[in-house]
Amino acid sequence: MTMKTAEAAEMSAVAGANRRAHERVTATFDVRFQDTEDAARALRAYSLNLSAGGLCLRTRRSYDVGSHVRLQMTVSGEDFDLEGIISWVRDDAEAIGVRFVGVSEADQVRLQRVVASFKR
């Protein structure tokens, strides 16, 4: 593979990694961890942005990429109990990215409705 081909492949991979399946909106609300140990260690967690596929959380607790979390949150009057996987960690910003997994069809519809309400 030539250098240009390798660079093109890398740039394509980066561009693909930045594509999101769901639109994100800025949304700030408290998030609670269902696991008692996580709740005690997190101190306080709140969202920075939200999509139907996940959210960015500000928390002082450190997590490893790939860790599973269970979250409770109330957004625009809608209560959610969701499972997620830590997709990325930014220690310097005390922020983590959570990708929702195993979301029911009904919760997916509610998440999309909540995200749309932030765009108005």
Backbone as CSV, one residue per row, in Angstrom:
resi,resn,N_x,N_y,N_z,CA_x,CA_y,CA_z,C_x,C_y,C_z
1,MET,0.852,-1.169,0.000,0.000,0.000,0.000,0.898,1.232,0.000
2,THR,0.615,2.185,-0.863,1.416,3.408,-0.920,1.032,4.325,0.225
3,MET,1.860,5.329,0.474,1.588,6.277,1.539,0.273,7.001,1.288
4,LYS,0.023,7.400,0.060,-1.217,8.108,-0.249,-2.424,7.206,-0.015
5,THR,-2.307,5.946,-0.381,-3.400,5.011,-0.177,-3.646,4.808,1.310
6,ALA,-2.583,4.683,2.081,-2.717,4.509,3.526,-3.349,5.748,4.155
7,GLU,-2.899,6.927,3.712,-3.467,8.167,4.233,-4.941,8.285,3.870
8,ALA,-5.281,7.930,2.641,-6.683,7.996,2.206,-7.541,7.044,3.021
9,ALA,-7.034,5.839,3.278,-7.781,4.863,4.074,-7.991,5.372,5.494
10,GLU,-6.941,5.976,6.051,-7.046,6.513,7.408,-8.052,7.662,7.458
11,MET,-7.989,8.564,6.476,-8.919,9.692,6.444,-10.351,9.201,6.279
12,SER,-10.554,8.171,5.474,-11.881,7.602,5.286,-12.391,6.999,6.589
13,ALA,-11.524,6.311,7.318,-11.914,5.714,8.598,-12.292,6.786,9.604
14,VAL,-11.536,7.872,9.641,-11.844,8.972,10.556,-13.181,9.602,10.182
15,ALA,-13.403,9.840,8.911,-14.671,10.420,8.466,-15.828,9.505,8.829
16,GLY,-15.647,8.201,8.663,-16.690,7.248,9.016,-16.960,7.227,10.500
17,ALA,-15.923,7.392,11.307,-16.081,7.385,12.760,-16.846,8.610,13.234
18,ASN,-16.780,9.708,12.471,-17.457,10.928,12.870,-18.916,10.964,12.425
19,ARG,-19.327,10.042,11.581,-20.717,9.983,11.159,-21.547,9.379,12.270
20,ARG,-22.670,9.999,12.573,-23.531,9.508,13.638,-24.851,9.051,13.032
21,ALA,-25.403,8.008,13.618,-26.678,7.500,13.141,-27.833,8.367,13.633
22,HIS,-27.620,9.095,14.742,-28.687,9.902,15.344,-28.200,11.326,15.569
23,GLU,-29.074,12.267,15.321,-28.744,13.679,15.536,-28.603,13.967,17.024
24,ARG,-27.580,14.760,17.378,-27.354,15.153,18.773,-27.871,16.562,18.998
25,VAL,-28.392,16.775,20.214,-28.826,18.103,20.625,-28.208,18.416,21.978
26,THR,-27.936,19.680,22.218,-27.457,20.101,23.525,-28.606,19.949,24.504
27,ALA,-28.354,19.250,25.586,-29.397,19.001,26.581,-28.727,18.747,27.920
28,THR,-29.109,19.513,28.928,-28.522,19.347,30.249,-29.589,18.863,31.218
29,PHE,-29.338,17.712,31.818,-30.240,17.148,32.821,-29.440,16.177,33.676
30,ASP,-29.930,15.913,34.882,-29.255,14.990,35.791,-29.446,13.557,35.329
31,VAL,-28.407,12.771,35.534,-28.444,11.350,35.195,-28.042,10.585,36.447
32,ARG,-28.807,9.556,36.770,-28.519,8.715,37.925,-28.060,7.346,37.455
33,PHE,-27.117,6.778,38.160,-26.631,5.441,37.856,-27.424,4.441,38.679
34,GLN,-27.919,3.369,38.041,-28.702,2.368,38.764,-27.839,1.506,39.665
35,ASP,-26.610,1.226,39.253,-25.712,0.418,40.060,-25.259,1.251,41.256
36,THR,-25.465,0.737,42.468,-25.151,1.477,43.686,-23.699,1.915,43.730
37,GLU,-22.793,1.048,43.314,-21.369,1.390,43.323,-21.083,2.549,42.378
38,ASP,-21.672,2.514,41.186,-21.482,3.616,40.235,-22.084,4.901,40.783
39,ALA,-23.267,4.807,41.387,-23.930,5.994,41.917,-23.081,6.637,43.003
40,ALA,-22.498,5.835,43.871,-21.676,6.368,44.956,-20.398,7.001,44.428
41,ARG,-19.805,6.418,43.409,-18.547,6.936,42.867,-18.736,8.130,41.941
42,ALA,-19.859,8.206,41.270,-20.067,9.252,40.264,-20.232,10.632,40.891
43,LEU,-20.661,10.680,42.129,-20.953,11.927,42.816,-22.119,12.632,42.136
44,ARG,-21.886,13.168,40.983,-22.940,13.840,40.227,-22.639,13.636,38.757
45,ALA,-23.655,13.343,38.007,-23.484,13.207,36.567,-24.605,13.977,35.895
46,TYR,-24.254,14.676,34.840,-25.280,15.350,34.065,-24.893,15.317,32.594
47,SER,-25.899,15.412,31.757,-25.680,15.307,30.320,-25.164,16.612,29.754
48,LEU,-24.408,16.486,28.685,-23.983,17.639,27.904,-24.737,17.671,26.582
49,ASN,-25.003,16.473,26.036,-25.814,16.378,24.835,-26.480,15.012,24.797
50,LEU,-27.471,14.903,23.933,-28.306,13.708,23.874,-28.671,13.421,22.429
51,SER,-28.753,12.129,22.118,-29.324,11.684,20.850,-30.160,10.453,21.163
52,ALA,-30.891,9.967,20.183,-31.671,8.757,20.389,-30.770,7.539,20.559
53,GLY,-29.489,7.683,20.217,-28.550,6.566,20.313,-27.597,6.623,21.487
54,GLY,-27.561,7.756,22.200,-26.652,7.855,23.334,-26.564,9.265,23.864
55,LEU,-25.594,9.482,24.750,-25.415,10.801,25.322,-23.988,11.004,25.785
56,CYS,-23.654,12.240,26.000,-22.363,12.617,26.571,-22.642,13.042,28.003
57,LEU,-21.904,12.449,28.937,-22.085,12.750,30.354,-20.854,13.404,30.936
58,ARG,-21.077,14.341,31.806,-19.993,14.928,32.595,-20.040,14.227,33.949
59,THR,-18.940,13.572,34.309,-18.863,12.871,35.584,-17.417,12.807,36.044
60,ARG,-17.218,12.807,37.334,-15.852,12.729,37.862,-15.374,11.289,37.987
61,ARG,-16.275,10.352,37.902,-15.887,8.950,37.998,-15.220,8.530,36.705
62,SER,-14.145,7.782,36.816,-13.487,7.316,35.597,-14.065,5.964,35.192
63,TYR,-14.196,5.785,33.905,-14.718,4.553,33.326,-13.760,4.069,32.261
64,ASP,-13.827,2.797,31.988,-13.072,2.219,30.887,-13.988,2.106,29.677
65,VAL,-13.439,2.353,28.503,-14.203,2.151,27.271,-14.655,0.689,27.241
66,GLY,-15.907,0.476,26.906,-16.469,-0.868,26.860,-17.229,-1.261,28.120
67,SER,-17.102,-0.460,29.191,-17.827,-0.753,30.431,-19.326,-0.589,30.220
68,HIS,-20.105,-1.417,30.903,-21.564,-1.332,30.843,-22.073,-0.482,32.002
69,VAL,-23.074,0.337,31.734,-23.706,1.147,32.768,-25.218,1.063,32.609
70,ARG,-25.920,1.247,33.715,-27.375,1.346,33.704,-27.718,2.729,34.225
71,LEU,-28.494,3.464,33.444,-28.789,4.854,33.749,-30.278,5.091,33.954
72,GLN,-30.593,6.016,34.845,-31.949,6.512,35.023,-31.895,8.007,34.775
73,MET,-32.853,8.490,34.009,-32.882,9.927,33.748,-34.308,10.356,33.428
74,THR,-34.592,11.600,33.744,-35.874,12.198,33.403,-35.576,13.375,32.492
75,VAL,-36.107,13.295,31.286,-35.863,14.325,30.277,-37.209,14.787,29.743
76,SER,-37.460,16.075,29.842,-38.723,16.657,29.353,-39.934,15.891,29.870
77,GLY,-39.892,15.524,31.141,-41.010,14.823,31.766,-41.089,13.338,31.458
78,GLU,-40.161,12.814,30.672,-40.135,11.389,30.309,-39.068,10.678,31.156
79,ASP,-39.463,9.602,31.834,-38.530,8.802,32.627,-37.957,7.681,31.775
80,PHE,-36.639,7.494,31.874,-35.955,6.445,31.128,-35.075,5.635,32.063
81,ASP,-35.091,4.322,31.900,-34.145,3.386,32.509,-33.458,2.700,31.343
82,LEU,-32.182,3.028,31.123,-31.493,2.560,29.927,-30.162,1.903,30.256
83,GLU,-29.767,0.988,29.399,-28.444,0.380,29.468,-27.563,1.037,28.432
84,GLY,-26.276,1.126,28.754,-25.356,1.704,27.798,-23.965,1.127,27.914
85,ILE,-23.171,1.418,26.922,-21.767,1.016,26.894,-20.945,2.290,26.729
86,ILE,-19.875,2.411,27.507,-18.995,3.569,27.405,-18.253,3.481,26.076
87,SER,-18.471,4.475,25.212,-17.866,4.495,23.873,-16.541,5.232,23.847
88,TRP,-16.421,6.262,24.660,-15.182,7.039,24.727,-15.081,7.706,26.087
89,VAL,-13.866,8.103,26.441,-13.587,8.750,27.720,-12.657,9.924,27.466
90,ARG,-12.962,11.060,28.047,-12.075,12.230,27.998,-11.801,12.641,29.436
91,ASP,-10.722,12.107,29.985,-10.381,12.374,31.385,-10.186,13.857,31.656
92,ASP,-9.549,14.572,30.715,-9.275,15.990,30.925,-10.554,16.813,31.033
93,ALA,-11.620,16.372,30.402,-12.893,17.092,30.431,-13.884,16.447,31.394
94,GLU,-13.465,15.352,32.054,-14.355,14.591,32.933,-15.661,14.267,32.210
95,ALA,-15.527,13.737,30.998,-16.694,13.429,30.185,-16.573,12.022,29.612
96,ILE,-17.735,11.384,29.440,-17.790,10.061,28.818,-18.905,10.057,27.783
97,GLY,-18.739,9.231,26.775,-19.772,9.009,25.782,-20.423,7.670,26.051
98,VAL,-21.741,7.649,26.114,-22.490,6.420,26.370,-23.356,6.116,25.164
99,ARG,-23.205,4.910,24.628,-24.049,4.442,23.519,-25.111,3.536,24.114
100,PHE,-26.380,3.867,23.888,-27.469,3.054,24.419,-27.512,1.704,23.717
101,VAL,-27.795,0.653,24.475,-27.940,-0.691,23.917,-29.226,-1.317,24.453
102,GLY,-29.809,-2.198,23.656,-31.001,-2.920,24.082,-32.200,-2.024,24.331
103,VAL,-32.306,-0.931,23.593,-33.408,0.018,23.785,-34.666,-0.556,23.131
104,SER,-35.761,-0.570,23.888,-37.023,-1.068,23.337,-37.505,-0.115,22.251
105,GLU,-38.356,-0.621,21.392,-38.901,0.205,20.313,-39.664,1.393,20.887
106,ALA,-40.413,1.167,21.969,-41.185,2.245,22.599,-40.250,3.318,23.161
107,ASP,-39.167,2.905,23.825,-38.216,3.878,24.360,-37.493,4.610,23.239
108,GLN,-37.213,3.931,22.138,-36.564,4.574,20.993,-37.442,5.695,20.449
109,VAL,-38.728,5.440,20.343,-39.679,6.451,19.860,-39.722,7.620,20.840
110,ARG,-39.759,7.319,22.146,-39.784,8.393,23.152,-38.498,9.215,23.115
111,LEU,-37.347,8.546,22.960,-36.074,9.266,22.864,-36.068,10.203,21.657
112,GLN,-36.541,9.718,20.528,-36.588,10.552,19.325,-37.497,11.760,19.539
113,ARG,-38.613,11.549,20.233,-39.546,12.643,20.511,-38.894,13.681,21.439
114,VAL,-38.168,13.205,22.456,-37.506,14.114,23.393,-36.421,14.915,22.666
115,VAL,-35.620,14.248,21.850,-34.559,14.944,21.101,-35.185,16.009,20.197
116,ALA,-36.272,15.687,19.538,-36.957,16.655,18.660,-37.448,17.851,19.445
117,SER,-37.855,17.641,20.705,-38.376,18.754,21.504,-37.284,19.775,21.826
118,PHE,-36.026,19.362,21.872,-34.914,20.282,22.139,-34.561,21.123,20.912
119,LYS,-35.013,20.711,19.752,-34.692,21.439,18.524,-35.639,22.604,18.282
120,ARG,-36.737,22.648,18.987,-37.736,23.714,18.776,-37.309,25.018,19.360
